[in-house]
Amino acid sequence: MPETTVELQGYDKDQKDMMEENCIIVDNNDNIIGKDTKVNCHLGEGKLHRAFSILLFNTENKLLIQKRASEKITFPSIWANSCCSHPLYSDNEEDGIMGAKKAAKRKLSQELGIDTSLIGLNDIKYITKMHYRSRADEKWIEHEIDYIFVIKCDLNINPNPNEIEQTKYVDQKELQLLFDAADNRRLNIGPWFRLIQENFLSDIWDTLDNLSDITDDELHYMGDCE
């Protein structure tokens, strides 16, 4: 039995199938150096790979957040931003920002059930990217260069229950209450979402109608986080 098959024994079939997809392996400067399966990228010490995080706001400037399904292999049952996943080493998703935008559309459909014919690539606003590492448990890890995108649009959602347990739109005060609850150990929040909230989200909320003011070409090195 292949090693990856052994490592995925006991997990949900749909989630196992997605763990066989090929992520984009990069160096510390986000240059592509290869590809490997999601399972190999997240197992043990992991391999640095590309990811993306989407912040979906409605026209009332409320942010969609989600509680990840218990079936998720890494970071199950935690609260996170609207949608997050990985560009794949296929279908030109390895093509920098534009490739990550294509991946974002794919996952908005697969994860949130959004009709992505209503979203153009220009509607997915790139903000910046960050490099971080966070251990989920003794077995799984995230080690990513995460492209951060913003969409402001009223969209119908039909969340995939295999991916998402719960969704809700929140304003800034409501989101802060969620983080306060996490600080008091009453719930768990994804480490990448915490980094976004601590470093970028306030500026994003303040400039939702003119995001070009805060877009940058930097790669922010965040180090290890919880």
C-alpha positions in Angstrom: 0.0 0.0 0.0 1.5 3.4 -1.0 2.7 5.6 1.9 0.2 8.3 1.1 -2.7 5.8 1.1 -1.6 4.7 4.5 -1.5 8.2 5.8 -5.0 8.9 4.6 -6.7 5.8 6.0 -9.8 6.6 7.9 -10.5 10.0 6.4 -13.5 11.0 4.2 -13.2 9.8 0.6 -13.8 13.1 -1.1 -11.2 14.8 1.1 -8.7 12.0 0.4 -9.3 12.4 -3.4 -8.5 16.1 -3.1 -5.3 15.4 -1.2 -3.9 13.6 -4.3 -4.1 16.8 -6.3 -0.7 18.4 -7.1 0.2 21.7 -5.3 2.8 24.1 -6.6 6.1 23.8 -4.7 8.0 27.1 -4.4 11.1 28.5 -2.8 11.2 31.3 -0.2 10.8 33.9 -2.9 7.8 32.2 -4.5 9.7 30.9 -7.5 8.2 27.6 -8.7 10.6 24.6 -8.1 8.3 21.7 -8.6 5.0 20.0 -7.7 3.8 17.4 -5.2 0.5 16.1 -3.8 -1.4 17.9 -1.2 -0.8 15.1 1.2 3.0 15.3 0.9 2.9 19.1 1.1 1.0 18.9 4.4 2.5 15.8 6.1 5.2 15.9 8.7 7.4 19.0 8.1 5.5 19.7 4.9 6.8 21.5 1.7 6.4 25.2 1.0 3.6 25.6 -1.6 1.2 28.2 -2.9 -2.2 28.9 -1.4 -4.9 31.6 -1.6 -7.3 33.2 0.8 -10.5 34.9 -0.4 -12.3 37.6 1.6 -15.8 37.9 0.2 -17.7 41.0 1.2 -21.3 41.8 0.4 -22.5 45.3 -0.6 -23.2 46.0 3.1 -19.5 45.6 3.7 -20.0 42.5 5.7 -17.5 39.7 5.4 -18.5 36.0 4.8 -16.8 33.6 7.2 -17.0 29.9 7.4 -16.6 27.0 9.8 -14.7 24.3 8.1 -16.3 20.8 8.0 -15.3 18.1 10.5 -14.4 16.0 7.4 -11.5 18.3 6.6 -8.1 16.6 7.0 -6.2 19.7 8.1 -7.7 22.2 10.5 -11.2 20.6 10.7 -14.0 22.4 12.5 -12.3 25.8 12.8 -13.5 29.2 11.7 -11.8 30.8 8.7 -12.2 33.4 6.0 -14.7 33.0 3.1 -12.8 30.5 1.0 -9.2 29.2 1.1 -7.4 26.5 -0.9 -4.4 25.9 -3.3 -3.7 26.7 -6.9 -2.9 23.4 -8.6 0.0 22.5 -10.9 -2.4 22.3 -13.8 -4.6 24.4 -16.1 -2.3 27.4 -15.9 -3.1 27.8 -12.2 0.7 28.0 -11.7 0.7 31.4 -13.5 1.3 33.7 -10.6 -1.6 36.0 -9.6 -3.7 35.2 -12.6 -3.3 31.5 -12.0 -4.3 31.9 -8.4 -7.4 33.8 -9.5 -8.4 30.9 -11.7 -8.0 28.6 -8.8 -10.1 30.9 -6.6 -13.0 30.8 -9.1 -12.7 27.0 -9.1 -12.9 26.7 -5.4 -15.7 29.3 -5.0 -17.8 27.0 -7.1 -16.7 23.8 -5.5 -16.7 25.0 -1.9 -19.4 27.7 -1.7 -21.6 26.7 -4.7 -21.2 30.1 -6.2 -22.1 30.7 -9.9 -18.7 31.9 -10.9 -20.0 33.0 -14.3 -21.1 36.1 -12.3 -17.5 36.8 -11.3 -14.8 38.0 -13.7 -11.1 37.6 -12.9 -11.0 41.4 -12.6 -13.6 41.2 -9.8 -11.1 39.2 -7.7 -8.8 41.9 -6.3 -5.3 40.9 -5.4 -4.0 42.5 -2.2 -0.7 40.9 -1.2 0.8 37.6 -0.3 2.3 36.2 2.9 4.6 33.3 3.9 3.7 31.5 7.1 4.0 28.0 8.7 1.6 26.6 11.3 1.3 23.1 12.7 -2.3 21.6 12.8 -1.3 18.7 14.9 1.6 16.2 15.3 0.8 14.8 11.8 -0.3 17.7 9.6 1.2 21.2 8.9 0.5 24.2 6.7 3.6 25.9 5.1 2.3 28.3 2.5 2.8 31.4 0.5 -0.8 32.6 0.6 -2.2 35.0 -2.0 -4.8 37.2 -0.5 -7.8 38.2 -2.6 -10.9 40.4 -2.0 -14.3 40.2 -3.8 -17.1 42.7 -3.1 -20.3 41.5 -4.5 -23.7 40.1 -3.5 -23.7 36.4 -4.4 -25.9 33.5 -3.6 -24.1 30.7 -1.8 -24.9 27.0 -1.5 -22.1 25.6 0.7 -20.7 22.1 0.1 -21.4 20.3 3.4 -18.3 18.2 2.8 -16.2 21.4 3.0 -18.2 23.8 5.2 -20.3 23.3 8.3 -21.5 26.8 8.8 -21.3 30.3 7.2 -22.3 33.8 8.3 -21.7 37.4 7.3 -20.2 39.6 10.0 -19.3 43.2 10.5 -16.0 44.3 12.1 -17.4 44.3 15.7 -19.0 40.8 15.2 -15.7 39.5 13.8 -13.8 40.9 16.8 -16.2 39.1 19.1 -15.3 35.8 17.3 -11.6 36.4 17.8 -12.2 37.3 21.4 -13.9 34.0 21.9 -11.0 32.2 20.3 -8.6 34.1 22.6 -10.7 32.6 25.5 -10.4 29.1 24.0 -14.2 28.9 23.3 -13.6 28.2 19.6 -10.7 27.8 17.1 -9.7 30.1 14.2 -7.5 29.2 11.3 -3.9 30.6 11.8 -3.9 32.1 8.3 -7.1 34.0 9.0 -5.7 35.3 12.3 -2.6 36.6 10.4 -4.9 38.3 7.8 -7.0 39.8 10.6 -4.0 41.1 12.5 -2.0 42.5 9.6 -4.3 43.3 6.7 -8.0 43.2 7.4 -8.5 46.6 9.0 -7.0 48.4 6.0 -9.0 46.2 3.6 -12.3 47.1 5.4 -11.4 50.8 5.4 -10.7 50.8 1.6 -13.2 48.3 0.1 -14.2 50.8 -2.6 -10.6 51.6 -3.5 -8.5 48.6 -2.8 -5.7 49.7 -5.2 -4.6 52.0 -2.3 -3.4 49.0 -0.3 -2.3 46.6 -2.9 1.4 45.8 -2.8 4.1 43.7 -4.6 5.6 42.5 -1.3 5.9 39.0 0.1 5.3 39.4 3.9 7.2 36.8 6.0 5.2 35.9 9.0 7.2 33.0 10.3 5.7 30.3 12.5 2.3 30.9 14.1 -0.4 29.2 16.0 
